[in-house]
């Protein structure tokens, strides 16, 4: 009798054990299947094999949840051999030069300030005419950001003597300056603020001037006393140094990979076009030349022609890490 009871308990224990094993196997199978189905839509990092490459690839985005007007830094690799790639995305933005350091790929995207919040895709593809299959893809969220609003008047005297022909010439000079860029980063240190002072107008602000249609502010305005020194935010080549009608005395510095910073309304310019300037080097002084009512610096950052929040250059060393790799490679090649 005792033997039969023991055998029954043993059978009951084995049956429960088999049920538990079956349950967890099915559960794990569901998780695995779900992971496989979402593989191309996960947040960073993601791993997938690129056709034609022997190693697994990974892609990182920083920040992982950007806002309109943010920089989006893309890092991917390892990439072996001389395989050219194309970076595609389905949101409004401007792409920097794609550059390689060792087996890693880097690029910076300017997310335009008028992007709507939502889920967007980014993919890296082999550079071919077919482009039938995506080599690497991820999805991420662009958040919702509220921009400031301002309405003010400007005296007519600030635009006296202006002509449409001269304004068009200034726009063309700015366009040419921002399109002339070195294919690799020129900076090797963190970005610094070009001027200490109170921010009087924020990036992306919606501004109505003299009851004209609203326009977006493409940079930040930093108020300071006239004559206060202004320094280069980082190392780069001066691509423009001249007096513009709207911008006043203006300097544009190319930092490489199609990233530039712009400094407007200065009272004096201390650099020349084509000159290499170092981070923190004097480039001019605060003024109120051009379309301005008080002494301040209009500081702007651009990927190509797309303005991005320049304050993000100073946050979390966002654009500092990739150039560190460049510096290491340059030293190893010497």
C-alpha positions as CSV (number, residue, x, y, z in Angstrom):
1,X,0.0,0.0,0.0
2,X,2.8,2.4,0.9
3,X,4.6,1.5,-2.3
4,X,1.5,2.3,-4.4
5,X,1.1,5.7,-2.7
6,X,4.8,6.5,-3.3
7,X,4.6,5.6,-6.9
8,X,1.4,7.7,-7.4
9,X,3.2,10.7,-5.8
10,X,6.2,10.1,-8.0
11,X,4.0,10.1,-11.2
12,X,2.2,13.2,-10.0
13,X,5.5,15.0,-9.5
14,X,6.8,14.0,-12.9
15,X,3.6,15.1,-14.6
16,X,3.8,18.5,-12.9
17,X,7.5,18.8,-13.9
18,X,6.6,18.0,-17.6
19,X,3.8,20.6,-17.6
20,X,6.2,23.3,-16.2
21,X,8.9,22.5,-18.8
22,X,6.3,22.6,-21.6
23,X,4.9,26.0,-20.3
24,X,8.3,27.7,-20.2
25,X,9.3,26.3,-23.5
26,X,6.2,27.6,-25.2
27,X,6.7,31.0,-23.4
28,X,10.3,31.3,-24.5
29,X,9.3,30.3,-28.0
30,X,6.8,33.2,-28.0
31,X,9.4,35.6,-26.8
32,X,11.9,34.5,-29.4
33,X,9.4,34.7,-32.2
34,X,8.3,38.2,-31.0
35,X,12.0,39.3,-30.9
36,X,12.6,38.0,-34.4
37,X,9.5,39.8,-35.7
38,X,10.5,43.1,-34.1
39,X,14.2,42.9,-34.9
40,X,14.3,45.6,-37.4
41,X,12.1,47.9,-35.3
42,X,13.9,47.8,-31.9
43,X,15.6,50.7,-30.3
44,X,19.4,50.8,-30.3
45,X,21.5,48.8,-30.3
46,X,20.4,46.2,-32.9
47,X,22.4,43.5,-34.5
48,X,22.0,42.1,-37.9
49,X,24.3,40.7,-40.6
50,X,24.9,43.0,-43.5
51,X,24.9,41.2,-46.9
52,X,28.5,41.0,-48.1
53,X,30.0,41.4,-44.7
54,X,31.3,38.6,-42.5
55,X,30.9,40.4,-39.2
56,X,27.7,41.3,-37.3
57,X,26.8,45.0,-37.3
58,X,25.4,47.3,-34.7
59,X,23.8,50.7,-35.0
60,X,23.6,53.3,-32.2
61,X,21.6,56.6,-32.1
62,X,22.3,59.4,-29.7
63,X,20.1,60.8,-28.3
64,X,17.8,57.8,-28.4
65,X,14.6,60.0,-28.1
66,X,15.5,63.3,-29.9
67,X,13.3,66.3,-30.3
68,X,12.7,68.5,-33.3
69,X,15.8,70.7,-33.8
70,X,18.2,68.2,-32.3
71,X,21.3,66.7,-33.6
72,X,21.1,62.9,-34.1
73,X,24.4,61.1,-34.0
74,X,24.5,57.8,-35.9
75,X,27.3,55.2,-35.3
76,X,27.4,51.9,-37.0
77,X,29.8,49.0,-37.5
78,X,32.0,47.1,-37.7
79,X,32.4,47.7,-41.5
80,X,35.1,45.7,-43.2
81,X,36.6,46.5,-46.6
82,X,35.7,49.5,-48.8
83,X,32.0,49.1,-48.9
84,X,30.1,52.4,-49.6
85,X,26.8,52.8,-47.9
86,X,23.7,55.1,-48.1
87,X,21.9,56.4,-45.1
88,X,18.1,56.9,-45.5
89,X,15.5,58.3,-43.2
90,X,11.8,59.2,-43.5
91,X,11.7,62.5,-41.5
92,X,12.7,66.1,-42.4
93,X,16.4,66.5,-41.8
94,X,19.8,67.2,-43.3
95,X,22.6,64.6,-43.3
96,X,26.3,65.4,-42.6
97,X,29.1,63.8,-44.6
98,X,29.3,60.1,-43.7
99,X,32.8,59.4,-42.5
100,X,34.6,56.2,-41.4
101,X,37.1,55.8,-38.6
102,X,38.6,52.3,-38.7
103,X,35.7,49.9,-38.9
104,X,33.1,52.4,-37.6
105,X,30.8,54.6,-39.5
106,X,29.6,58.0,-38.2
107,X,27.1,60.6,-39.4
108,X,25.2,63.5,-37.9
109,X,21.6,64.4,-38.9
110,X,20.0,67.7,-38.2
111,X,16.3,67.0,-37.3
112,X,14.4,70.0,-38.6
113,X,12.4,72.0,-36.0
114,X,9.1,71.6,-37.9
115,X,9.1,67.8,-37.7
116,X,5.9,66.3,-36.2
117,X,6.2,63.9,-33.3
118,X,6.0,60.2,-34.1
119,X,7.8,57.0,-34.9
120,X,10.4,57.2,-37.7
121,X,12.8,54.9,-39.5
122,X,16.5,55.1,-40.3
123,X,18.4,52.6,-42.5
124,X,21.9,52.0,-43.7
125,X,22.1,50.4,-47.2
126,X,24.8,49.2,-49.5
127,X,25.5,51.8,-52.1
128,X,24.2,50.2,-55.2
129,X,21.8,51.1,-58.0
130,X,19.4,48.3,-57.0
131,X,19.1,49.0,-53.2
132,X,16.5,46.3,-53.1
133,X,17.2,45.1,-49.5
134,X,17.9,47.1,-46.4
135,X,21.2,46.1,-44.7
136,X,20.4,47.6,-41.4
137,X,17.3,49.4,-40.1
138,X,16.0,50.8,-36.8
139,X,13.1,52.9,-35.6
140,X,13.0,55.6,-33.0
141,X,10.7,58.3,-31.7
142,X,10.9,62.1,-32.3
143,X,9.2,63.9,-29.4
144,X,7.0,66.9,-29.2
145,X,8.6,70.2,-28.5
146,X,6.9,73.5,-27.8
147,X,8.8,76.5,-29.1
148,X,8.6,80.1,-27.8
149,X,6.6,82.8,-29.5
150,X,7.5,86.5,-29.7
151,X,6.1,89.6,-31.4
152,X,8.0,92.8,-31.7
153,X,8.7,95.8,-33.9
154,X,11.9,96.9,-35.7
155,X,12.5,100.6,-36.8
156,X,12.4,101.2,-40.5
157,X,15.9,102.8,-40.2
158,X,17.4,99.3,-39.7
159,X,16.6,98.4,-43.3
160,X,17.3,101.7,-45.0
161,X,19.2,101.3,-48.3
162,X,18.6,97.6,-48.5
163,X,18.0,96.1,-52.0
164,X,16.7,92.8,-53.0
165,X,19.7,92.3,-55.2
166,X,22.1,92.8,-52.2
167,X,20.0,90.5,-50.0
168,X,20.2,87.8,-52.7
169,X,23.9,88.2,-52.9
170,X,24.3,87.8,-49.2
171,X,22.1,84.6,-49.2
172,X,24.3,83.2,-52.0
173,X,27.5,83.9,-50.1
174,X,26.1,82.2,-47.0
175,X,25.0,79.2,-49.1
176,X,28.5,78.8,-50.7
177,X,30.2,79.2,-47.3
178,X,28.1,76.4,-45.7
179,X,28.5,74.1,-48.6
180,X,32.3,74.3,-48.5
181,X,33.3,71.7,-45.9
182,X,36.1,69.3,-45.1
183,X,35.1,65.6,-45.3
184,X,36.2,64.7,-41.8
185,X,35.8,66.4,-38.4
186,X,38.2,69.2,-37.7
187,X,37.5,69.4,-34.0
188,X,39.3,67.3,-31.4
189,X,37.9,68.8,-28.2
190,X,34.5,69.6,-26.8
191,X,32.6,72.6,-28.0
192,X,32.5,75.7,-25.8
193,X,30.1,78.6,-25.6
194,X,31.4,81.5,-27.8
195,X,30.0,84.2,-25.4
196,X,28.8,84.3,-21.8
197,X,25.6,86.2,-21.4
198,X,21.8,86.0,-21.1
199,X,19.9,84.2,-23.8
200,X,17.5,86.8,-25.1
201,X,15.9,84.6,-27.9
202,X,15.8,80.9,-28.0
203,X,16.4,78.5,-30.9
204,X,13.3,77.7,-33.1
205,X,11.3,80.6,-31.6
206,X,8.3,81.7,-33.7
207,X,8.7,85.4,-34.2
208,X,6.4,88.0,-35.7
209,X,8.3,91.2,-36.6
210,X,6.4,94.3,-37.7
211,X,3.2,92.3,-38.2
212,X,4.9,90.3,-41.0
213,X,4.3,86.6,-41.5
214,X,5.9,84.5,-38.6
215,X,9.4,83.3,-39.1
216,X,11.5,80.8,-37.1
217,X,14.6,81.8,-35.2
218,X,17.5,79.7,-36.6
219,X,19.8,80.1,-33.6
220,X,20.1,81.7,-30.2
221,X,20.7,85.3,-29.3
222,X,23.1,86.0,-26.4
223,X,23.0,89.5,-25.0
224,X,26.2,91.2,-23.8
225,X,27.9,94.6,-23.7
226,X,29.2,96.0,-27.0
227,X,32.8,95.1,-27.5
228,X,32.7,91.9,-25.4
229,X,35.0,89.3,-27.0
230,X,33.5,86.4,-29.0
231,X,35.5,83.2,-29.4
232,X,35.2,80.2,-31.8
233,X,33.1,77.4,-30.4
234,X,35.6,74.9,-31.7
235,X,38.4,74.3,-34.2
236,X,37.6,75.0,-37.8
237,X,38.2,76.9,-41.0
238,X,36.7,80.4,-41.5
239,X,34.5,80.2,-44.7
240,X,33.0,83.6,-44.5
241,X,34.0,86.9,-42.7
242,X,32.2,89.9,-44.1
243,X,29.5,92.4,-43.5
244,X,26.0,91.3,-44.5
245,X,22.9,93.4,-44.6
246,X,20.7,91.4,-42.2
247,X,23.5,89.6,-40.3
248,X,25.8,92.5,-40.0
249,X,29.4,91.6,-39.4
250,X,29.3,87.8,-39.8
251,X,31.7,84.9,-39.4
252,X,31.0,81.3,-40.5
253,X,33.3,78.5,-39.3
254,X,33.4,75.1,-41.0
255,X,34.1,72.3,-38.5
256,X,34.1,69.5,-41.1
257,X,31.5,66.9,-42.2
258,X,29.2,69.7,-43.3
259,X,28.8,71.1,-39.7
260,X,29.3,74.9,-39.3
261,X,28.7,77.6,-36.7
262,X,27.7,81.1,-37.5
263,X,28.3,84.3,-35.5
264,X,26.3,87.5,-36.5
265,X,25.8,91.2,-35.6
266,X,29.4,91.6,-34.4
267,X,30.9,95.1,-34.1
268,X,34.3,93.8,-35.4
269,X,35.8,90.8,-37.1
270,X,39.2,89.5,-36.0
271,X,39.7,86.6,-38.5
272,X,40.0,86.2,-42.3
273,X,38.4,83.8,-44.7
274,X,40.5,80.6,-45.1
275,X,42.0,81.0,-41.7
276,X,42.2,77.9,-39.4
277,X,41.0,78.9,-35.9
278,X,41.3,77.0,-32.7
279,X,38.7,76.5,-30.0
280,X,38.4,79.6,-27.8
281,X,40.3,81.8,-30.3
282,X,39.1,85.4,-30.6
283,X,37.0,85.9,-33.8
284,X,35.3,89.2,-33.1
285,X,33.4,91.4,-30.6
286,X,29.7,91.9,-29.7
287,X,27.8,94.5,-31.6
288,X,24.5,95.4,-33.1
289,X,25.3,95.6,-36.8
290,X,22.7,94.4,-39.4
291,X,19.1,93.7,-38.4
292,X,19.4,94.2,-34.7
293,X,18.1,96.6,-32.0
294,X,20.6,95.9,-29.3
295,X,24.1,94.5,-28.8
296,X,24.0,90.7,-28.9
297,X,25.5,87.6,-30.7
298,X,23.3,85.5,-32.9
299,X,24.9,82.1,-32.7
300,X,23.8,79.4,-35.1
301,X,24.8,75.8,-35.9
302,X,24.0,74.1,-39.2
303,X,24.3,70.7,-40.9
304,X,24.5,72.0,-44.5
305,X,21.7,74.6,-44.6
306,X,19.6,73.1,-41.8
307,X,19.8,75.0,-38.5
308,X,20.1,72.9,-35.3
309,X,19.9,74.0,-31.7
310,X,23.5,75.2,-31.0
311,X,23.1,74.7,-27.3
312,X,23.1,70.9,-28.0
313,X,26.7,71.2,-29.0
314,X,27.5,71.9,-25.3
315,X,25.3,69.1,-23.8
316,X,26.6,65.7,-22.8
317,X,29.6,66.0,-25.1
318,X,27.3,64.9,-27.9
319,X,29.7,65.4,-30.8
320,X,33.0,64.9,-28.9
321,X,33.4,61.1,-28.9
322,X,33.7,60.5,-32.7
323,X,36.5,63.0,-33.3
324,X,38.4,61.2,-30.5
325,X,38.6,58.2,-32.7
326,X,39.8,60.4,-35.6
327,X,42.5,61.8,-33.4
328,X,43.6,58.3,-32.5
329,X,43.7,57.3,-36.1
330,X,45.6,60.3,-37.2
331,X,48.3,59.6,-34.6
332,X,48.5,56.0,-35.6
333,X,49.1,57.0,-39.3
334,X,52.0,59.3,-38.5
